[in-house]
Amino acid sequence: MRQLIYTIAVSLDGYINDRNGSLGWVPVDEEYHRFANAQQAATGLSIYGTRMWQTMRYWDTAADDPHQPDYGLDFARLWKPAAKLVASRSLSDADMAAGAQLFRGDIVEHVRSLKRQPGTQMSVSGATLASTLVDAGLVDELQPFIVPAVLGGGTPFLSAASASKYRLAETRRFANGMTFLRCARIA
């Protein structure tokens, strides 16, 4: 069965963006980015909610940015051709990029079906979408990058309504102050 992973930067007070929707507080550096590149390379399908898709669309043209460092270019080369599923009721096919498919149906049942298919791991990005999939018992691992910042508001990392249990399976500290946690779901 394919694994589904939710990974994202999270503030100490549990938010994935600030009150303005900004990610400018995340200390992106080469070490962190190369780790994210390896995660992207291992992912067979990335599943996005509307707002996260709009944020990630940057990578479709990131190679055109003359100030993009080599590790950013590496991520763009991995991301652009990768398979992407965008669960949204507000976006249209015109909002999709290469490799992206718009999905408007029952995402829980669709992900349940995708998990039964052979293939590499899948990732989910977007707090609302991830919370829905955690509630349905479909997220196998939570992988927050804890950032030592307090935002005082924004989008919560999770707003799941049903209880799920995870065990700490791995930690990694980054020189920029972030700590990566890999938490595996307890069946």
PyRosetta script that sets phi, psi and omega in degrees:
from pyrosetta import init, pose_from_sequence

init()
pose = pose_from_sequence("MRQLIYTIAVSLDGYINDRNGSLGWVPVDEEYHRFANAQQAATGLSIYGTRMWQTMRYWDTAADDPHQPDYGLDFARLWKPAAKLVASRSLSDADMAAGAQLFRGDIVEHVRSLKRQPGTQMSVSGATLASTLVDAGLVDELQPFIVPAVLGGGTPFLSAASASKYRLAETRRFANGMTFLRCARIA")
pose.set_psi(1, 134.4)
pose.set_omega(1, 179.7)
pose.set_phi(2, -68.0)
pose.set_psi(2, 144.0)
pose.set_omega(2, 177.6)
pose.set_phi(3, -86.8)
pose.set_psi(3, 144.4)
pose.set_omega(3, 173.9)
pose.set_phi(4, -118.1)
pose.set_psi(4, 127.2)
pose.set_omega(4, -173.7)
pose.set_phi(5, -123.5)
pose.set_psi(5, 136.6)
pose.set_omega(5, 174.3)
pose.set_phi(6, -112.3)
pose.set_psi(6, 113.0)
pose.set_omega(6, -179.8)
pose.set_phi(7, -130.6)
pose.set_psi(7, 135.3)
pose.set_omega(7, -178.2)
pose.set_phi(8, -170.3)
pose.set_psi(8, 157.3)
pose.set_omega(8, 174.3)
pose.set_phi(9, -74.2)
pose.set_psi(9, 139.1)
pose.set_omega(9, -175.6)
pose.set_phi(10, -136.3)
pose.set_psi(10, 134.8)
pose.set_omega(10, 176.2)
pose.set_phi(11, -74.1)
pose.set_psi(11, 166.6)
pose.set_omega(11, 178.3)
pose.set_phi(12, -60.1)
pose.set_psi(12, -29.6)
pose.set_omega(12, 179.0)
pose.set_phi(13, -94.9)
pose.set_psi(13, 15.7)
pose.set_omega(13, 167.4)
pose.set_phi(14, 87.9)
pose.set_psi(14, 23.9)
pose.set_omega(14, -179.4)
pose.set_phi(15, -111.7)
pose.set_psi(15, 148.5)
pose.set_omega(15, 179.0)
pose.set_phi(16, -99.6)
pose.set_psi(16, -9.6)
pose.set_omega(16, 172.1)
pose.set_phi(17, -152.5)
pose.set_psi(17, 167.5)
pose.set_omega(17, -179.9)
pose.set_phi(18, -86.5)
pose.set_psi(18, -175.7)
pose.set_omega(18, -175.7)
pose.set_phi(19, -61.7)
pose.set_psi(19, -21.3)
pose.set_omega(19, 178.2)
pose.set_phi(20, -96.3)
pose.set_psi(20, 4.0)
pose.set_omega(20, -178.9)
pose.set_phi(21, 82.3)
pose.set_psi(21, 7.8)
pose.set_omega(21, -176.5)
pose.set_phi(22, -81.7)
pose.set_psi(22, 148.8)
pose.set_omega(22, 173.4)
pose.set_phi(23, -110.4)
pose.set_psi(23, 13.1)
pose.set_omega(23, -176.7)
pose.set_phi(24, -61.7)
pose.set_psi(24, -15.6)
pose.set_omega(24, -179.8)
pose.set_phi(25, -83.6)
pose.set_psi(25, -8.7)
pose.set_omega(25, -180.0)
pose.set_phi(26, -81.6)
pose.set_psi(26, 121.8)
pose.set_omega(26, -177.4)
pose.set_phi(27, -79.9)
pose.set_psi(27, 81.5)
pose.set_omega(27, -178.7)
pose.set_phi(28, -77.4)
pose.set_psi(28, 120.6)
pose.set_omega(28, 176.0)
pose.set_phi(29, -135.8)
pose.set_psi(29, -178.3)
pose.set_omega(29, -175.0)
pose.set_phi(30, -62.4)
pose.set_psi(30, -45.0)
pose.set_omega(30, -178.3)
pose.set_phi(31, -59.6)
pose.set_psi(31, -49.3)
pose.set_omega(31, 179.4)
pose.set_phi(32, -62.0)
pose.set_psi(32, -44.7)
pose.set_omega(32, -176.3)
pose.set_phi(33, -65.1)
pose.set_psi(33, -40.7)
pose.set_omega(33, 179.4)
pose.set_phi(34, -65.0)
pose.set_psi(34, -34.6)
pose.set_omega(34, 175.6)
pose.set_phi(35, -64.7)
pose.set_psi(35, -44.5)
pose.set_omega(35, 177.8)
pose.set_phi(36, -64.4)
pose.set_psi(36, -35.4)
pose.set_omega(36, 177.2)
pose.set_phi(37, -61.3)
pose.set_psi(37, -43.9)
pose.set_omega(37, 179.4)
pose.set_phi(38, -64.2)
pose.set_psi(38, -38.9)
pose.set_omega(38, 176.6)
pose.set_phi(39, -62.2)
pose.set_psi(39, -44.4)
pose.set_omega(39, 179.8)
pose.set_phi(40, -63.1)
pose.set_psi(40, -41.0)
pose.set_omega(40, -179.3)
pose.set_phi(41, -62.5)
pose.set_psi(41, -29.6)
pose.set_omega(41, -178.8)
pose.set_phi(42, -86.9)
pose.set_psi(42, -4.6)
pose.set_omega(42, -174.6)
pose.set_phi(43, -97.0)
pose.set_psi(43, 126.3)
pose.set_omega(43, 179.5)
pose.set_phi(44, -86.9)
pose.set_psi(44, -25.4)
pose.set_omega(44, -179.9)
pose.set_phi(45, -150.9)
pose.set_psi(45, 127.8)
pose.set_omega(45, 174.7)
pose.set_phi(46, -105.0)
pose.set_psi(46, 130.0)
pose.set_omega(46, -178.8)
pose.set_phi(47, -111.7)
pose.set_psi(47, 124.5)
pose.set_omega(47, -175.1)
pose.set_phi(48, -121.1)
pose.set_psi(48, 148.0)
pose.set_omega(48, 166.1)
pose.set_phi(49, -87.3)
pose.set_psi(49, 176.0)
pose.set_omega(49, -174.4)
pose.set_phi(50, -57.3)
pose.set_psi(50, -56.5)
pose.set_omega(50, -174.5)
pose.set_phi(51, -67.0)
pose.set_psi(51, -38.8)
pose.set_omega(51, 178.8)
pose.set_phi(52, -67.2)
pose.set_psi(52, -36.7)
pose.set_omega(52, 176.0)
pose.set_phi(53, -60.8)
pose.set_psi(53, -44.0)
pose.set_omega(53, 180.0)
pose.set_phi(54, -62.2)
pose.set_psi(54, -34.8)
pose.set_omega(54, 176.4)
pose.set_phi(55, -70.2)
pose.set_psi(55, -44.8)
pose.set_omega(55, -175.5)
pose.set_phi(56, -72.7)
pose.set_psi(56, -19.7)
pose.set_omega(56, 179.1)
pose.set_phi(57, -56.2)
pose.set_psi(57, -22.2)
pose.set_omega(57, 176.1)
pose.set_phi(58, -51.2)
pose.set_psi(58, -39.0)
pose.set_omega(58, -174.4)
pose.set_phi(59, -69.0)
pose.set_psi(59, -13.1)
pose.set_omega(59, 177.1)
pose.set_phi(60, -68.4)
pose.set_psi(60, -28.7)
pose.set_omega(60, -179.4)
pose.set_phi(61, -122.5)
pose.set_psi(61, 8.8)
pose.set_omega(61, -176.4)
pose.set_phi(62, -58.3)
pose.set_psi(62, -31.2)
pose.set_omega(62, -179.4)
pose.set_phi(63, -65.7)
pose.set_psi(63, -17.1)
pose.set_omega(63, 178.4)
pose.set_phi(64, -81.1)
pose.set_psi(64, -11.7)
pose.set_omega(64, -178.5)
pose.set_phi(65, -80.8)
pose.set_psi(65, 113.5)
pose.set_omega(65, -176.8)
pose.set_phi(66, -66.9)
pose.set_psi(66, -13.9)
pose.set_omega(66, 179.6)
pose.set_phi(67, -96.2)
pose.set_psi(67, 2.0)
pose.set_omega(67, -178.8)
pose.set_phi(68, -69.5)
pose.set_psi(68, 123.2)
pose.set_omega(68, 178.1)
pose.set_phi(69, -69.5)
pose.set_psi(69, 164.6)
pose.set_omega(69, -176.4)
pose.set_phi(70, -58.4)
pose.set_psi(70, -36.4)
pose.set_omega(70, 179.4)
pose.set_phi(71, -69.9)
pose.set_psi(71, -29.2)
pose.set_omega(71, 173.2)
pose.set_phi(72, -69.9)
pose.set_psi(72, -41.6)
pose.set_omega(72, 176.1)
pose.set_phi(73, -62.2)
pose.set_psi(73, -39.2)
pose.set_omega(73, 177.3)
pose.set_phi(74, -59.9)
pose.set_psi(74, -43.8)
pose.set_omega(74, 179.0)
pose.set_phi(75, -62.8)
pose.set_psi(75, -44.8)
pose.set_omega(75, 179.6)
pose.set_phi(76, -58.8)
pose.set_psi(76, -41.4)
pose.set_omega(76, 179.1)
pose.set_phi(77, -64.8)
pose.set_psi(77, -32.9)
pose.set_omega(77, 177.2)
pose.set_phi(78, -77.1)
pose.set_psi(78, -42.6)
pose.set_omega(78, -172.6)
pose.set_phi(79, -73.4)
pose.set_psi(79, -44.4)
pose.set_omega(79, -171.3)
pose.set_phi(80, -55.4)
pose.set_psi(80, -49.8)
pose.set_omega(80, -178.1)
pose.set_phi(81, -84.9)
pose.set_psi(81, -5.7)
pose.set_omega(81, -175.1)
pose.set_phi(82, -67.3)
pose.set_psi(82, 153.0)
pose.set_omega(82, 177.0)
pose.set_phi(83, -71.5)
pose.set_psi(83, 132.3)
pose.set_omega(83, -177.6)
pose.set_phi(84, -136.7)
pose.set_psi(84, 136.5)
pose.set_omega(84, 175.9)
pose.set_phi(85, -118.7)
pose.set_psi(85, 126.0)
pose.set_omega(85, -177.4)
pose.set_phi(86, -113.6)
pose.set_psi(86, 111.1)
pose.set_omega(86, 179.2)
pose.set_phi(87, -89.3)
pose.set_psi(87, 107.3)
pose.set_omega(87, -176.3)
pose.set_phi(88, -155.9)
pose.set_psi(88, 141.4)
pose.set_omega(88, 173.3)
pose.set_phi(89, -100.6)
pose.set_psi(89, -13.4)
pose.set_omega(89, -176.1)
pose.set_phi(90, -101.3)
pose.set_psi(90, -18.9)
pose.set_omega(90, -180.0)
pose.set_phi(91, -87.9)
pose.set_psi(91, 164.2)
pose.set_omega(91, 177.7)
pose.set_phi(92, -122.7)
pose.set_psi(92, 173.5)
pose.set_omega(92, 177.8)
pose.set_phi(93, -58.5)
pose.set_psi(93, -29.6)
pose.set_omega(93, 179.2)
pose.set_phi(94, -65.6)
pose.set_psi(94, -20.5)
pose.set_omega(94, 179.9)
pose.set_phi(95, -85.9)
pose.set_psi(95, -3.6)
pose.set_omega(95, -177.7)
pose.set_phi(96, -86.0)
pose.set_psi(96, 155.3)
pose.set_omega(96, 176.5)
pose.set_phi(97, -114.1)
pose.set_psi(97, 177.5)
pose.set_omega(97, 178.6)
pose.set_phi(98, -55.5)
pose.set_psi(98, 135.8)
pose.set_omega(98, 178.7)
pose.set_phi(99, 81.5)
pose.set_psi(99, -0.8)
pose.set_omega(99, -176.5)
pose.set_phi(100, -105.6)
pose.set_psi(100, 139.5)
pose.set_omega(100, 177.7)
pose.set_phi(101, -122.6)
pose.set_psi(101, 129.9)
pose.set_omega(101, 176.5)
pose.set_phi(102, -80.1)
pose.set_psi(102, 134.6)
pose.set_omega(102, 179.8)
pose.set_phi(103, -127.4)
pose.set_psi(103, 129.0)
pose.set_omega(103, -178.5)
pose.set_phi(104, -119.5)
pose.set_psi(104, 0.5)
pose.set_omega(104, -175.0)
pose.set_phi(105, -87.3)
pose.set_psi(105, -153.6)
pose.set_omega(105, -180.0)
pose.set_phi(106, -78.5)
pose.set_psi(106, 99.8)
pose.set_omega(106, -174.4)
pose.set_phi(107, -66.0)
pose.set_psi(107, -34.0)
pose.set_omega(107, 179.8)
pose.set_phi(108, -62.7)
pose.set_psi(108, -49.5)
pose.set_omega(108, 180.0)
pose.set_phi(109, -66.5)
pose.set_psi(109, -36.0)
pose.set_omega(109, 179.6)
pose.set_phi(110, -66.2)
pose.set_psi(110, -45.0)
pose.set_omega(110, 178.8)
pose.set_phi(111, -66.2)
pose.set_psi(111, -39.2)
pose.set_omega(111, 176.6)
pose.set_phi(112, -57.2)
pose.set_psi(112, -42.4)
pose.set_omega(112, 178.0)
pose.set_phi(113, -66.9)
pose.set_psi(113, -43.5)
pose.set_omega(113, 178.9)
pose.set_phi(114, -61.2)
pose.set_psi(114, -37.1)
pose.set_omega(114, 179.9)
pose.set_phi(115, -65.0)
pose.set_psi(115, -29.9)
pose.set_omega(115, 180.0)
pose.set_phi(116, -77.2)
pose.set_psi(116, -16.9)
pose.set_omega(116, -178.5)
pose.set_phi(117, -81.2)
pose.set_psi(117, 151.6)
pose.set_omega(117, 175.3)
pose.set_phi(118, -68.6)
pose.set_psi(118, 154.0)
pose.set_omega(118, 177.9)
pose.set_phi(119, 148.0)
pose.set_psi(119, 179.4)
pose.set_omega(119, -179.9)
pose.set_phi(120, -82.7)
pose.set_psi(120, 175.7)
pose.set_omega(120, -177.6)
pose.set_phi(121, -59.1)
pose.set_psi(121, 156.6)
pose.set_omega(121, 176.0)
pose.set_phi(122, -117.9)
pose.set_psi(122, 154.9)
pose.set_omega(122, 175.3)
pose.set_phi(123, -123.8)
pose.set_psi(123, 153.3)
pose.set_omega(123, 174.0)
pose.set_phi(124, -123.4)
pose.set_psi(124, 136.7)
pose.set_omega(124, 178.8)
pose.set_phi(125, -133.0)
pose.set_psi(125, 132.1)
pose.set_omega(125, -176.9)
pose.set_phi(126, 121.8)
pose.set_psi(126, 119.8)
pose.set_omega(126, -172.4)
pose.set_phi(127, -62.6)
pose.set_psi(127, -41.9)
pose.set_omega(127, -178.9)
pose.set_phi(128, -65.6)
pose.set_psi(128, -47.6)
pose.set_omega(128, 178.5)
pose.set_phi(129, -63.3)
pose.set_psi(129, -46.3)
pose.set_omega(129, 180.0)
pose.set_phi(130, -60.5)
pose.set_psi(130, -41.1)
pose.set_omega(130, 179.5)
pose.set_phi(131, -62.3)
pose.set_psi(131, -40.2)
pose.set_omega(131, 177.2)
pose.set_phi(132, -60.6)
pose.set_psi(132, -43.1)
pose.set_omega(132, -178.0)
pose.set_phi(133, -74.4)
pose.set_psi(133, -31.5)
pose.set_omega(133, 173.0)
pose.set_phi(134, -64.7)
pose.set_psi(134, -45.8)
pose.set_omega(134, 178.0)
pose.set_phi(135, -55.1)
pose.set_psi(135, -36.4)
pose.set_omega(135, -178.0)
pose.set_phi(136, -82.4)
pose.set_psi(136, -0.9)
pose.set_omega(136, 179.6)
pose.set_phi(137, 74.3)
pose.set_psi(137, 25.1)
pose.set_omega(137, -174.8)
pose.set_phi(138, -101.5)
pose.set_psi(138, -13.0)
pose.set_omega(138, -178.6)
pose.set_phi(139, -89.4)
pose.set_psi(139, 115.5)
pose.set_omega(139, -176.4)
pose.set_phi(140, -80.9)
pose.set_psi(140, -32.5)
pose.set_omega(140, 179.5)
pose.set_phi(141, -139.8)
pose.set_psi(141, 138.8)
pose.set_omega(141, 168.6)
pose.set_phi(142, -102.6)
pose.set_psi(142, 130.0)
pose.set_omega(142, -178.0)
pose.set_phi(143, -131.2)
pose.set_psi(143, 71.9)
pose.set_omega(143, 178.3)
pose.set_phi(144, -77.5)
pose.set_psi(144, 143.3)
pose.set_omega(144, 168.0)
pose.set_phi(145, -99.2)
pose.set_psi(145, 106.0)
pose.set_omega(145, -176.9)
pose.set_phi(146, -79.5)
pose.set_psi(146, 121.4)
pose.set_omega(146, -179.5)
pose.set_phi(147, -102.4)
pose.set_psi(147, 129.2)
pose.set_omega(147, -179.6)
pose.set_phi(148, -74.4)
pose.set_psi(148, 71.1)
pose.set_omega(148, 178.7)
pose.set_phi(149, -144.6)
pose.set_psi(149, 146.5)
pose.set_omega(149, 174.6)
pose.set_phi(150, -113.3)
pose.set_psi(150, 122.1)
pose.set_omega(150, -174.8)
pose.set_phi(151, -98.8)
pose.set_psi(151, -25.2)
pose.set_omega(151, 179.0)
pose.set_phi(152, 74.3)
pose.set_psi(152, 7.9)
pose.set_omega(152, 178.4)
pose.set_phi(153, 157.2)
pose.set_psi(153, 168.1)
pose.set_omega(153, -177.5)
pose.set_phi(154, 138.3)
pose.set_psi(154, -153.5)
pose.set_omega(154, 178.1)
pose.set_phi(155, -92.2)
pose.set_psi(155, 123.3)
pose.set_omega(155, 179.9)
pose.set_phi(156, -64.9)
pose.set_psi(156, 144.5)
pose.set_omega(156, 176.3)
pose.set_phi(157, -54.1)
pose.set_psi(157, -45.2)
pose.set_omega(157, 177.5)
pose.set_phi(158, -141.4)
pose.set_psi(158, 143.5)
pose.set_omega(158, 171.6)
pose.set_phi(159, -134.1)
pose.set_psi(159, 38.7)
pose.set_omega(159, -178.5)
pose.set_phi(160, -63.5)
pose.set_psi(160, 142.1)
pose.set_omega(160, -179.0)
pose.set_phi(161, -91.5)
pose.set_psi(161, -28.7)
pose.set_omega(161, -178.5)
pose.set_phi(162, -104.7)
pose.set_psi(162, 150.9)
pose.set_omega(162, -177.1)
pose.set_phi(163, -76.5)
pose.set_psi(163, 139.4)
pose.set_omega(163, 174.0)
pose.set_phi(164, -137.9)
pose.set_psi(164, 147.2)
pose.set_omega(164, 179.5)
pose.set_phi(165, -114.6)
pose.set_psi(165, 137.8)
pose.set_omega(165, 178.5)
pose.set_phi(166, -130.1)
pose.set_psi(166, 154.2)
pose.set_omega(166, 175.3)
pose.set_phi(167, -118.1)
pose.set_psi(167, 145.1)
pose.set_omega(167, 178.3)
pose.set_phi(168, -70.4)
pose.set_psi(168, 120.5)
pose.set_omega(168, -177.1)
pose.set_phi(169, -109.3)
pose.set_psi(169, -20.9)
pose.set_omega(169, -177.5)
pose.set_phi(170, -164.5)
pose.set_psi(170, 147.8)
pose.set_omega(170, 170.7)
pose.set_phi(171, -134.9)
pose.set_psi(171, 152.7)
pose.set_omega(171, 175.5)
pose.set_phi(172, -150.8)
pose.set_psi(172, 131.1)
pose.set_omega(172, 178.2)
pose.set_phi(173, -100.4)
pose.set_psi(173, 137.0)
pose.set_omega(173, 178.5)
pose.set_phi(174, -104.5)
pose.set_psi(174, 151.4)
pose.set_omega(174, -178.5)
pose.set_phi(175, -61.1)
pose.set_psi(175, -25.6)
pose.set_omega(175, -179.6)
pose.set_phi(176, -79.0)
pose.set_psi(176, 2.1)
pose.set_omega(176, 177.4)
pose.set_phi(177, 100.9)
pose.set_psi(177, -11.4)
pose.set_omega(177, 179.1)
pose.set_phi(178, -76.0)
pose.set_psi(178, 153.5)
pose.set_omega(178, 174.1)
pose.set_phi(179, -126.6)
pose.set_psi(179, 125.2)
pose.set_omega(179, 177.9)
pose.set_phi(180, -90.9)
pose.set_psi(180, 131.9)
pose.set_omega(180, 175.8)
pose.set_phi(181, -120.0)
pose.set_psi(181, 130.5)
pose.set_omega(181, 172.8)
pose.set_phi(182, -112.2)
pose.set_psi(182, 113.8)
pose.set_omega(182, -175.7)
pose.set_phi(183, -116.2)
pose.set_psi(183, 119.0)
pose.set_omega(183, -177.2)
pose.set_phi(184, -94.4)
pose.set_psi(184, 138.3)
pose.set_omega(184, -179.2)
pose.set_phi(185, -66.4)
pose.set_psi(185, 136.9)
pose.set_omega(185, 174.5)
pose.set_phi(186, -93.9)
pose.set_psi(186, 117.7)
pose.set_omega(186, -175.8)
pose.set_phi(187, -68.4)
pose.dump_pdb("model.pdb")
